[in-house]
């Protein structure tokens, strides 16, 4: 299944994960300290409070926050390289160029299915051309090896 990182409807995604884990609604209600109606409302919500999402992540043993991180990797504008350090930053900083296997698979699948060209991916997602070539070569070899 190909996941669209551009549009995240977190309630639907949680509902899918609940179905995958086969957790009973009674356990969910008790853990979340909510009624069944409130849980069903969450399934309809496009966004959820971060504290509630953290509880869902723990209950369902799935990092729902990573979906948003992947969105940032794919759709945020590139950071400026020559930024002057005017202020000391108190929050931790993260490198944007760390791609998970899910993102790599998503991009390679776009190329293989010809949904997007390499040029479109380079322009839209700001992924270097050399990185794309490396991914397509590496993951095409992996697929070939698995089929033999």
DSSP file (Angstrom, degrees, kcal/mol; ACC not computed):
  #  RESIDUE AA STRUCTURE BP1 BP2  ACC     N-H-->O    O-->H-N    N-H-->O    O-->H-N    TCO  KAPPA ALPHA  PHI   PSI    X-CA   Y-CA   Z-CA
    1    1 A X              0   0    0      0, 0.0     2,-0.5     0, 0.0     0, 0.0   0.000 360.0 360.0 360.0 132.3    0.0    0.0    0.0
    2    2 A X        -     0   0    0    107,-0.0     2,-0.4   104,-0.0   104,-0.0  -0.805 360.0-147.4 -93.9 127.4    1.3    3.4   -1.0
    3    3 A X        -     0   0    0     -2,-0.5     2,-0.9    99,-0.1     3,-0.1  -0.787   8.1-136.0 -98.1 136.1    0.8    6.1    1.7
    4    4 A X        -     0   0    0     -2,-0.4     3,-0.5     3,-0.2    -2,-0.0  -0.791  18.3-175.1 -91.8 103.1    0.2    9.7    0.7
    5    5 A X  S    S+     0   0    0     -2,-0.9    -1,-0.2     1,-0.2     3,-0.1   0.598  76.4  69.6 -73.9 -10.0    2.4   11.7    3.1
    6    6 A X  S    S+     0   0    0      1,-0.2     2,-0.6    -3,-0.1    -1,-0.2   0.889 102.6  40.6 -75.8 -38.7    1.0   14.9    1.7
    7    7 A X  S    S-     0   0    0     -3,-0.5     2,-0.6     2,-0.0    -1,-0.2  -0.941  71.2-174.3-115.2 113.8   -2.5   14.5    3.2
    8    8 A X        +     0   0    0     -2,-0.6     2,-0.8    -3,-0.1     3,-0.1  -0.923  11.1 179.3-113.2 110.9   -2.6   13.1    6.7
    9    9 A X     >  -     0   0    0     -2,-0.6     4,-1.8     1,-0.2     3,-0.5  -0.852  11.4-171.7-105.2  92.0   -6.0   12.3    8.2
   10   10 A X  H  > S+     0   0    0     36,-1.6     4,-2.6    -2,-0.8     5,-0.2   0.809  77.2  58.1 -62.7 -34.2   -4.7   11.1   11.5
   11   11 A X  H  > S+     0   0    0     34,-2.0     4,-2.2     1,-0.2    -1,-0.2   0.922 108.2  46.3 -61.3 -44.4   -8.1    9.8   12.7
   12   12 A X  H  > S+     0   0    0     -3,-0.5     4,-2.1    33,-0.3    -1,-0.2   0.886 112.3  51.3 -63.8 -39.1   -8.4    7.4    9.7
   13   13 A X  H  X S+     0   0    0     -4,-1.8     4,-2.2     2,-0.2    -2,-0.2   0.904 109.8  49.1 -66.9 -41.2   -4.9    6.2   10.2
   14   14 A X  H  X S+     0   0    0     -4,-2.6     4,-2.6     1,-0.2    -1,-0.2   0.920 109.5  52.7 -62.5 -43.4   -5.5    5.5   13.9
   15   15 A X  H  X S+     0   0    0     -4,-2.2     4,-2.0     1,-0.2    -2,-0.2   0.893 108.6  50.2 -60.3 -40.5   -8.6    3.6   13.0
   16   16 A X  H  X S+     0   0    0     -4,-2.1     4,-2.1     2,-0.2    -1,-0.2   0.916 111.3  48.6 -62.5 -43.9   -6.7    1.5   10.5
   17   17 A X  H  X S+     0   0    0     -4,-2.2     4,-2.4     2,-0.2    -2,-0.2   0.881 108.2  54.0 -66.4 -37.8   -4.0    0.7   13.1
   18   18 A X  H  X>S+     0   0    0     -4,-2.6     4,-1.5     1,-0.2     5,-1.0   0.926 109.5  48.4 -60.4 -44.1   -6.7   -0.3   15.6
   19   19 A X  H  <5S+     0   0    0     -4,-2.0    -2,-0.2     1,-0.2    -1,-0.2   0.892 111.0  51.1 -63.1 -39.7   -8.1   -2.7   13.1
   20   20 A X  H  <5S+     0   0    0     -4,-2.1    -1,-0.2     1,-0.2    -2,-0.2   0.891 114.9  41.7 -64.1 -39.8   -4.6   -4.1   12.5
   21   21 A X  H  <5S-     0   0    0     -4,-2.4    -1,-0.2    -5,-0.1    -2,-0.2   0.652  97.1-140.9 -85.5 -15.5   -3.9   -4.7   16.2
   22   22 A X  T  <5 +     0   0    0     -4,-1.5     2,-0.3     1,-0.2    -3,-0.2   0.838  36.5 169.4  60.1  35.5   -7.4   -6.0   16.9
   23   23 A X      < -     0   0    0     -5,-1.0    -1,-0.2     1,-0.1     2,-0.1  -0.636  36.1-114.5 -80.4 135.2   -7.6   -4.2   20.2
   24   24 A X     >  -     0   0    0     -2,-0.3     4,-1.9     1,-0.1     3,-0.4  -0.381  15.4-123.8 -71.3 146.7  -11.0   -4.2   21.8
   25   25 A X  H  > S+     0   0    0      1,-0.2     4,-2.9     2,-0.2     5,-0.2   0.817 109.9  60.5 -60.8 -33.1  -12.9   -0.9   22.2
   26   26 A X  H  > S+     0   0    0      2,-0.2     4,-2.2     1,-0.2    -1,-0.2   0.920 106.4  46.0 -62.0 -43.4  -13.3   -1.4   25.9
   27   27 A X  H  > S+     0   0    0     -3,-0.4     4,-2.7     2,-0.2     5,-0.2   0.903 112.7  50.7 -66.1 -40.6   -9.5   -1.5   26.4
   28   28 A X  H  X S+     0   0    0     -4,-1.9     4,-3.0     2,-0.2     5,-0.3   0.946 110.8  48.4 -61.1 -48.9   -9.1    1.6   24.2
   29   29 A X  H  X>S+     0   0    0     -4,-2.9     5,-1.7     1,-0.2     4,-1.2   0.907 113.8  46.8 -59.4 -43.6  -11.7    3.5   26.2
   30   30 A X  H  <5S+     0   0    0     -4,-2.2    -1,-0.2    -5,-0.2    -2,-0.2   0.936 115.7  44.3 -65.2 -46.4  -10.1    2.5   29.5
   31   31 A X  H  <5S+     0   0    0     -4,-2.7    -2,-0.2     1,-0.2    -1,-0.2   0.905 120.7  39.8 -65.4 -41.9   -6.6    3.4   28.3
   32   32 A X  H  <5S-     0   0    0     -4,-3.0    -1,-0.2    -5,-0.2    -2,-0.2   0.609 102.8-131.8 -83.5 -11.7   -7.6    6.7   26.7
   33   33 A X  T  <5 +     0   0    0     -4,-1.2     2,-0.3    -5,-0.3    -3,-0.2   0.925  67.4 118.3  58.4  46.8  -10.0    7.5   29.5
   34   34 A X      < -     0   0    0     -5,-1.7    -1,-0.2    -6,-0.2    -2,-0.1  -0.900  66.7-105.5-136.6 162.1  -12.7    8.3   26.9
   35   35 A X     >  -     0   0    0     -2,-0.3     4,-2.0    -3,-0.1     5,-0.2  -0.397  36.5-107.6 -81.9 166.9  -16.2    7.1   26.0
   36   36 A X  H  > S+     0   0    0      1,-0.2     4,-2.4     2,-0.2     5,-0.2   0.878 121.8  53.9 -63.0 -37.3  -16.8    5.0   22.9
   37   37 A X  H  > S+     0   0    0      1,-0.2     4,-2.0     2,-0.2    -1,-0.2   0.900 107.7  49.9 -63.0 -40.7  -18.5    8.0   21.2
   38   38 A X  H  > S+     0   0    0      2,-0.2     4,-1.8     1,-0.2    -2,-0.2   0.882 110.0  50.8 -65.6 -37.7  -15.4   10.1   21.9
   39   39 A X  H  X S+     0   0    0     -4,-2.0     4,-1.7     2,-0.2    -2,-0.2   0.924 109.8  49.9 -64.4 -44.1  -13.1    7.5   20.4
   40   40 A X  H  X S+     0   0    0     -4,-2.4     4,-0.8     1,-0.2    -2,-0.2   0.851 107.8  54.2 -63.7 -34.4  -15.3    7.3   17.3
   41   41 A X  H >X S+     0   0    0     -4,-2.0     4,-0.7     1,-0.2     3,-0.6   0.886 104.8  54.7 -64.5 -38.5  -15.2   11.1   17.1
   42   42 A X  H >< S+     0   0    0     -4,-1.8     3,-1.1     1,-0.2    -2,-0.2   0.890 101.1  58.2 -62.4 -38.4  -11.3   10.9   17.1
   43   43 A X  H 3< S+     0   0    0     -4,-1.7    -1,-0.2     1,-0.3    -2,-0.2   0.785 107.8  48.1 -61.1 -26.1  -11.5    8.5   14.1
   44   44 A X  H << S+     0   0    0     -4,-0.8    -1,-0.3    -3,-0.6     2,-0.2   0.600  91.8 103.6 -87.6 -13.2  -13.3   11.2   12.2
   45   45 A X    <<  -     0   0    0     -3,-1.1   -34,-2.0    -4,-0.7   -33,-0.3  -0.510  57.1-157.8 -79.4 134.0  -10.8   13.9   13.2
   46   46 A X  S    S+     0   0    0     -2,-0.2   -36,-1.6   -36,-0.2     2,-0.3   0.770  84.9  26.2 -75.7 -26.5   -8.2   15.1   10.7
   47   47 A X        -     0   0    0    -38,-0.2     2,-0.3   -37,-0.1    -1,-0.1  -0.962  68.5-164.3-137.1 155.3   -6.0   16.3   13.6
   48   48 A X        -     0   0    0     -2,-0.3     5,-0.1    -3,-0.1   -38,-0.0  -0.986  35.2 -92.9-139.5 145.4   -5.6   15.3   17.2
   49   49 A X     >  -     0   0    0     -2,-0.3     4,-2.5     1,-0.1     5,-0.2  -0.255  38.1-120.8 -54.9 142.7   -4.0   17.0   20.2
   50   50 A X  H  > S+     0   0    0      1,-0.2     4,-2.2     2,-0.2     5,-0.1   0.841 111.4  54.2 -62.5 -35.2   -0.4   15.9   20.7
   51   51 A X  H  > S+     0   0    0      2,-0.2     4,-1.7     1,-0.2    -1,-0.2   0.917 111.7  45.4 -63.4 -41.7   -0.9   14.5   24.2
   52   52 A X  H  > S+     0   0    0      2,-0.2     4,-2.3    -3,-0.2    -2,-0.2   0.900 111.6  52.0 -67.9 -41.0   -3.8   12.3   22.8
   53   53 A X  H  X S+     0   0    0     -4,-2.5     4,-2.5     1,-0.2    11,-0.3   0.870 106.7  54.2 -63.9 -36.2   -1.7   11.3   19.8
   54   54 A X  H  X S+     0   0    0     -4,-2.2     4,-2.1     2,-0.2    -1,-0.2   0.905 107.9  49.6 -63.2 -41.3    1.1   10.2   22.2
   55   55 A X  H  X S+     0   0    0     -4,-1.7     4,-2.7     2,-0.2    -2,-0.2   0.913 110.7  49.7 -63.6 -42.7   -1.3    8.0   24.1
   56   56 A X  H  X S+     0   0    0     -4,-2.3     4,-2.9     1,-0.2     5,-0.2   0.919 108.8  53.6 -60.6 -43.0   -2.5    6.4   20.9
   57   57 A X  H  X>S+     0   0    0     -4,-2.5     5,-1.6     1,-0.2     4,-0.7   0.899 112.1  44.2 -59.8 -41.4    1.1    5.8   19.9
   58   58 A X  H  <5S+     0   0    0     -4,-2.1     3,-0.5     3,-0.2    -2,-0.2   0.941 115.7  46.4 -68.6 -47.5    1.8    4.0   23.1
   59   59 A X  H  <5S+     0   0    0     -4,-2.7    -2,-0.2     1,-0.2    -1,-0.2   0.917 122.0  35.2 -61.5 -45.3   -1.4    2.0   23.1
   60   60 A X  H  <5S-     0   0    0     -4,-2.9    -1,-0.2    -5,-0.2    -2,-0.2   0.419 102.6-128.6 -93.4   0.8   -1.1    0.9   19.4
   61   61 A X  T  <5 +     0   0    0     -4,-0.7     2,-0.3    -3,-0.5    -3,-0.2   0.923  69.1 119.5  50.6  51.9    2.7    0.6   19.5
   62   62 A X      < -     0   0    0     -5,-1.6     2,-1.4    -6,-0.2    -2,-0.2  -0.988  67.8-126.5-147.5 134.0    3.1    2.8   16.4
   63   63 A X    >   +     0   0    0     -2,-0.3     3,-0.9     1,-0.2     4,-0.4  -0.649  30.3 173.0 -85.8  89.9    4.9    6.2   16.1
   64   64 A X  T >> S+     0   0    0     -2,-1.4     3,-0.9   -11,-0.3     4,-0.6   0.754  74.1  66.7 -68.3 -23.8    2.1    8.4   14.6
   65   65 A X  H >> S+     0   0    0      1,-0.2     4,-1.8     2,-0.2     3,-0.6   0.798  87.1  68.7 -66.9 -27.8    4.4   11.4   14.9
   66   66 A X  H <> S+     0   0    0     -3,-0.9     4,-2.8     1,-0.2    -1,-0.2   0.813  88.9  64.0 -62.7 -29.3    6.7   10.0   12.3
   67   67 A X  H <> S+     0   0    0     -3,-0.9     4,-1.7    -4,-0.4    -1,-0.2   0.907 105.6  44.7 -59.5 -40.6    4.0   10.5    9.7
   68   68 A X  H <X S+     0   0    0     -4,-0.6     4,-2.2    -3,-0.6    -2,-0.2   0.867 110.9  53.6 -72.2 -36.2    4.3   14.2   10.3
   69   69 A X  H  X S+     0   0    0     -4,-1.8     4,-2.3     2,-0.2    -2,-0.2   0.919 108.9  49.2 -62.3 -43.0    8.2   14.0   10.2
   70   70 A X  H  X S+     0   0    0     -4,-2.8     4,-2.2     1,-0.2    -1,-0.2   0.885 108.3  54.2 -64.2 -37.6    8.0   12.3    6.9
   71   71 A X  H  X S+     0   0    0     -4,-1.7     4,-3.0    -5,-0.2     5,-0.3   0.929 109.0  48.4 -59.5 -45.1    5.7   15.0    5.6
   72   72 A X  H  X S+     0   0    0     -4,-2.2     4,-1.9     1,-0.2    -2,-0.2   0.897 109.8  52.1 -62.9 -40.7    8.2   17.7    6.7
   73   73 A X  H  < S+     0   0    0     -4,-2.3    -1,-0.2     1,-0.2    -2,-0.2   0.912 119.3  35.4 -61.7 -41.8   11.1   15.8    5.0
   74   74 A X  H  < S+     0   0    0     -4,-2.2    -2,-0.2    -5,-0.2    -1,-0.2   0.836 130.3  25.4 -82.7 -33.7    9.1   15.6    1.7
   75   75 A X  H  < S+     0   0    0     -4,-3.0     2,-0.2    -5,-0.2    -3,-0.2   0.501  89.6 100.3-118.8  -4.4    7.2   18.9    1.6
   76   76 A X  S  < S-     0   0    0     -4,-1.9     3,-0.1    -5,-0.3     2,-0.0  -0.559  79.5-101.6 -82.1 151.3    9.1   21.5    3.7
   77   77 A X        -     0   0    0     -2,-0.2    -1,-0.1     1,-0.1    -2,-0.1  -0.353  46.7 -93.4 -67.3 150.7   11.2   24.1    1.9
   78   78 A X        -     0   0    0      1,-0.1     2,-0.1    -3,-0.1    -1,-0.1  -0.332  43.0-113.3 -64.6 145.3   14.9   23.4    1.9
   79   79 A X        -     0   0    0      1,-0.1     2,-0.3    -3,-0.1    -1,-0.1  -0.463  31.8-103.9 -78.2 152.6   16.8   25.2    4.7
   80   80 A X    >   -     0   0    0      1,-0.1     3,-0.6    -2,-0.1    -1,-0.1  -0.590  22.5-152.4 -77.9 135.0   19.3   27.9    3.9
   81   81 A X  T 3  S+     0   0    0     -2,-0.3     2,-0.6     1,-0.2    -1,-0.1   0.888  89.0  51.4 -75.1 -40.2   22.8   26.8    4.1
   82   82 A X  T 3  S+     0   0    0      2,-0.0     2,-0.4     0, 0.0    -1,-0.2  -0.269  72.8 151.4 -97.3  48.4   24.4   30.2    4.9
   83   83 A X    <   -     0   0    0     -2,-0.6     2,-0.3    -3,-0.6    -4,-0.0  -0.644  45.5-126.9 -78.2 128.2   22.1   31.2    7.8
   84   84 A X        -     0   0    0     -2,-0.4     2,-1.5     1,-0.1     3,-0.2  -0.569  18.4-123.9 -73.1 138.8   23.9   33.5   10.3
   85   85 A X        +     0   0    0     -2,-0.3    -1,-0.1     1,-0.2     3,-0.1  -0.654  47.5 156.6 -84.7  89.3   23.7   32.2   13.8
   86   86 A X        +     0   0    0     -2,-1.5     2,-0.3     1,-0.1    -1,-0.2   0.891  63.1  27.4 -80.8 -41.9   22.1   35.2   15.5
   87   87 A X  S    S-     0   0    0     -3,-0.2     2,-0.5     0, 0.0    -1,-0.1  -0.874  84.0-110.2-122.0 152.3   20.6   33.5   18.5
   88   88 A X        -     0   0    0     -2,-0.3     2,-0.4    -3,-0.1    -2,-0.0  -0.711  37.4-131.6 -78.9 127.3   21.5   30.4   20.4
   89   89 A X        -     0   0    0     -2,-0.5     4,-0.1     1,-0.1    -1,-0.0  -0.685  18.2-168.0 -85.7 128.5   18.8   27.8   19.6
   90   90 A X        +     0   0    0     -2,-0.4    -1,-0.1     2,-0.1     2,-0.1   0.803  65.2  74.9 -85.8 -31.5   17.4   26.2   22.7
   91   91 A X  S    S-     0   0    0      1,-0.1    -2,-0.0     0, 0.0     2,-0.0  -0.458  94.8 -95.4 -81.2 153.9   15.5   23.3   21.0
   92   92 A X        -     0   0    0     -2,-0.1     2,-0.3     1,-0.1    -1,-0.1  -0.372  38.9-135.2 -64.5 147.8   17.2   20.3   19.5
   93   93 A X        -     0   0    0     -4,-0.1     2,-0.4    -3,-0.1    -1,-0.1  -0.823  16.2-158.0-106.5 147.7   18.0   20.6   15.8
   94   94 A X        -     0   0    0     -2,-0.3     2,-0.4     4,-0.0     3,-0.0  -0.928  19.7-117.6-125.1 147.5   17.3   17.8   13.3
   95   95 A X    >   -     0   0    0     -2,-0.4     3,-0.6     1,-0.1    -2,-0.0  -0.691  14.8-153.3 -82.1 133.5   18.8   17.2    9.9
   96   96 A X  T 3  S+     0   0    0     -2,-0.4    -1,-0.1     1,-0.2   -18,-0.0   0.765  84.6  73.4 -74.9 -25.6   16.2   17.2    7.1
   97   97 A X  T 3   +     0   0    0      2,-0.1     2,-0.8    -3,-0.0    -1,-0.2   0.159  65.1 110.0 -83.9  22.6   18.2   14.9    4.9
   98   98 A X    <   -     0   0    0     -3,-0.6     2,-0.5     0, 0.0   -25,-0.1  -0.867  51.1-168.2 -98.6 111.6   17.5   11.7    6.9
   99   99 A X        -     0   0    0     -2,-0.8     2,-0.1   -26,-0.0    -2,-0.1  -0.846  10.3-141.8-103.8 130.9   15.2    9.6    4.8
  100  100 A X     >  -     0   0    0     -2,-0.5     4,-2.3     1,-0.1     5,-0.2  -0.380  29.9-106.2 -81.3 168.0   13.4    6.5    6.3
  101  101 A X  H  > S+     0   0    0      1,-0.2     4,-3.0     2,-0.2     5,-0.2   0.858 120.6  57.7 -62.1 -35.6   12.9    3.3    4.4
  102  102 A X  H  > S+     0   0    0      2,-0.2     4,-2.3     1,-0.2    -1,-0.2   0.913 108.1  45.3 -62.7 -42.4    9.2    4.2    4.0
  103  103 A X  H  > S+     0   0    0      2,-0.2     4,-2.6     1,-0.2    -2,-0.2   0.916 113.3  50.1 -67.4 -42.5   10.0    7.5    2.3
  104  104 A X  H  X S+     0   0    0     -4,-2.3     4,-2.9     1,-0.2     5,-0.2   0.939 112.1  47.6 -60.8 -46.7   12.6    5.8    0.1
  105  105 A X  H  X S+     0   0    0     -4,-3.0     4,-2.5     1,-0.2    -1,-0.2   0.901 111.0  52.3 -60.0 -41.4   10.1    3.1   -0.9
  106  106 A X  H  X S+     0   0    0     -4,-2.3     4,-1.8    -5,-0.2    -2,-0.2   0.930 113.4  43.0 -59.8 -47.7    7.4    5.8   -1.6
  107  107 A X  H  X S+     0   0    0     -4,-2.6     4,-1.7     2,-0.2    -2,-0.2   0.925 114.3  49.4 -67.1 -45.9    9.8    7.8   -3.9
  108  108 A X  H  X S+     0   0    0     -4,-2.9     4,-3.0     1,-0.2    -1,-0.2   0.893 110.0  52.3 -61.9 -39.2   11.1    4.7   -5.7
  109  109 A X  H  X S+     0   0    0     -4,-2.5     4,-2.6    -5,-0.2     6,-0.3   0.883 104.8  55.5 -65.0 -37.7    7.5    3.5   -6.2
  110  110 A X  H  <>S+     0   0    0     -4,-1.8     6,-1.7     1,-0.2     5,-1.7   0.896 113.1  42.7 -59.2 -39.3    6.6    6.9   -7.8
  111  111 A X  H ><5S+     0   0    0     -4,-1.7     3,-1.2     3,-0.2    -2,-0.2   0.937 114.4  49.1 -72.0 -47.8    9.4    6.4  -10.2
  112  112 A X  H 3<5S+     0   0    0     -4,-3.0    -2,-0.2     1,-0.3    -3,-0.2   0.870 114.0  45.1 -63.1 -37.6    8.7    2.7  -11.0
  113  113 A X  T 3<5S-     0   0    0     -4,-2.6    -1,-0.3    -5,-0.2    -2,-0.2   0.469 109.2-126.3 -84.4  -0.1    5.0    3.3  -11.6
  114  114 A X  T < 5S+     0   0    0     -3,-1.2    -3,-0.2     2,-0.2     3,-0.1   0.760  70.2 133.9  59.0  27.7    5.9    6.3  -13.7
  115  115 A X  S   <S+     0   0    0     -5,-1.7     2,-0.3    -6,-0.3    -4,-0.2   0.845  79.1  12.5 -70.6 -33.8    3.6    8.4  -11.5
  116  116 A X  S    S-     0   0    0     -6,-1.7    -1,-0.2    -9,-0.1    -2,-0.2  -0.985  78.8-126.8-139.5 151.2    6.4   11.0  -11.4
  117  117 A X     >  -     0   0    0     -2,-0.3     4,-2.2    -3,-0.1     5,-0.2  -0.481  32.3-108.0 -88.1 166.6    9.6   11.5  -13.3
  118  118 A X  H  > S+     0   0    0      1,-0.2     4,-2.8     2,-0.2     5,-0.2   0.903 121.5  54.5 -60.3 -39.7   12.9   11.9  -11.6
  119  119 A X  H  > S+     0   0    0      1,-0.2     4,-2.3     2,-0.2    -1,-0.2   0.908 107.7  49.2 -61.9 -41.6   12.9   15.5  -12.6
  120  120 A X  H  > S+     0   0    0      2,-0.2     4,-3.2     1,-0.2     5,-0.3   0.911 112.1  48.4 -64.0 -41.4    9.5   16.1  -11.0
  121  121 A X  H  X S+     0   0    0     -4,-2.2     4,-2.7     2,-0.2     6,-0.7   0.912 110.7  50.7 -65.4 -42.5   10.7   14.4   -7.8
  122  122 A X  H  X S+     0   0    0     -4,-2.8     4,-1.0     1,-0.2    -1,-0.2   0.924 117.4  40.2 -60.1 -44.6   13.9   16.5   -7.7
  123  123 A X  H  < S+     0   0    0     -4,-2.3    -2,-0.2    -5,-0.2    -1,-0.2   0.929 122.2  39.3 -70.3 -46.2   11.9   19.6   -8.1
  124  124 A X  H  < S+     0   0    0     -4,-3.2    -3,-0.2    -5,-0.2    -2,-0.2   0.895 130.0  25.0 -75.4 -41.9    9.0   18.8   -5.8
  125  125 A X  H  < S-     0   0    0     -4,-2.7    -3,-0.2    -5,-0.3    -1,-0.2   0.481  94.9-128.2-106.0  -4.7   10.8   17.0   -3.0
  126  126 A X     <  +     0   0    0     -4,-1.0     2,-0.5    -5,-0.5    -4,-0.2   0.843  51.3 156.2  60.4  35.9   14.3   18.6   -3.3
  127  127 A X        -     0   0    0     -6,-0.7    -1,-0.2   -53,-0.1    -2,-0.1  -0.824  48.0-109.1 -93.3 129.4   16.0   15.2   -3.3
  128  128 A X     >  -     0   0    0     -2,-0.5     4,-2.1     1,-0.1     3,-0.2  -0.218  18.8-125.4 -59.6 145.9   19.4   15.3   -5.0
  129  129 A X  H  > S+     0   0    0      1,-0.2     4,-2.4     2,-0.2     5,-0.2   0.884 110.7  53.4 -58.5 -42.6   19.7   13.6   -8.4
  130  130 A X  H  > S+     0   0    0      1,-0.2     4,-2.2     2,-0.2    -1,-0.2   0.873 107.4  51.7 -63.9 -36.2   22.6   11.4   -7.3
  131  131 A X  H  > S+     0   0    0      2,-0.2     4,-2.6     1,-0.2    -1,-0.2   0.916 109.4  49.8 -65.9 -43.2   20.5   10.2   -4.3
  132  132 A X  H  X S+     0   0    0     -4,-2.1     4,-2.8     2,-0.2     5,-0.2   0.920 111.0  48.9 -61.1 -44.5   17.6    9.2   -6.5
  133  133 A X  H  X S+     0   0    0     -4,-2.4     4,-2.2     1,-0.2     5,-0.2   0.909 111.6  49.8 -62.6 -41.1   19.9    7.3   -8.9
  134  134 A X  H  X S+     0   0    0     -4,-2.2     4,-2.8    -5,-0.2     5,-0.2   0.925 112.3  47.9 -62.8 -44.9   21.4    5.5   -5.9
  135  135 A X  H  X S+     0   0    0     -4,-2.6     4,-3.0     2,-0.2     5,-0.3   0.936 112.3  47.4 -62.3 -47.5   18.0    4.6   -4.5
  136  136 A X  H  X S+     0   0    0     -4,-2.8     4,-1.5     1,-0.2    -1,-0.2   0.896 115.9  45.2 -65.2 -38.4   16.6    3.3   -7.8
  137  137 A X  H  X S+     0   0    0     -4,-2.2     4,-1.8    -5,-0.2    -2,-0.2   0.949 117.4  43.5 -67.1 -48.6   19.7    1.2   -8.4
  138  138 A X  H  X S+     0   0    0     -4,-2.8     4,-1.9    -5,-0.2    -2,-0.2   0.924 118.8  41.2 -65.1 -46.9   19.9   -0.2   -4.9
  139  139 A X  H  X S+     0   0    0     -4,-3.0     4,-1.6    -5,-0.2    -1,-0.2   0.724 111.7  55.1 -82.2 -20.1   16.3   -1.0   -4.5
  140  140 A X  H  X S+     0   0    0     -4,-1.5     4,-2.1    -5,-0.3    -1,-0.2   0.867 109.4  49.3 -72.0 -37.7   15.8   -2.3   -8.0
  141  141 A X  H  X S+     0   0    0     -4,-1.8     4,-2.9     2,-0.2    -2,-0.2   0.907 109.2  52.1 -64.4 -42.2   18.7   -4.8   -7.2
  142  142 A X  H  X S+     0   0    0     -4,-1.9     4,-2.0     1,-0.2    -1,-0.2   0.921 110.8  47.3 -60.4 -44.2   17.0   -5.7   -4.0
  143  143 A X  H  X S+     0   0    0     -4,-1.6     4,-1.3     2,-0.2    -1,-0.2   0.885 112.7  49.5 -64.9 -38.6   13.7   -6.5   -5.8
  144  144 A X  H  X S+     0   0    0     -4,-2.1     4,-0.8     1,-0.2     3,-0.2   0.916 110.6  50.0 -65.5 -44.0   15.6   -8.5   -8.5
  145  145 A X  H >< S+     0   0    0     -4,-2.9     3,-0.6     1,-0.2    -2,-0.2   0.870 109.4  51.6 -63.2 -37.3   17.4  -10.5   -5.8
  146  146 A X  H 3< S+     0   0    0     -4,-2.0    -1,-0.2     1,-0.2    -2,-0.2   0.802 106.9  53.8 -70.8 -28.6   14.2  -11.3   -4.0
  147  147 A X  H 3<        0   0    0     -4,-1.3    -1,-0.2     1,-0.2    -2,-0.2   0.650 360.0 360.0 -81.1 -15.0   12.5  -12.5   -7.2
  148  148 A X    <<        0   0    0     -4,-0.8    -1,-0.2    -3,-0.6    -2,-0.1   0.474 360.0 360.0 -82.1 360.0   15.3  -15.0   -8.0
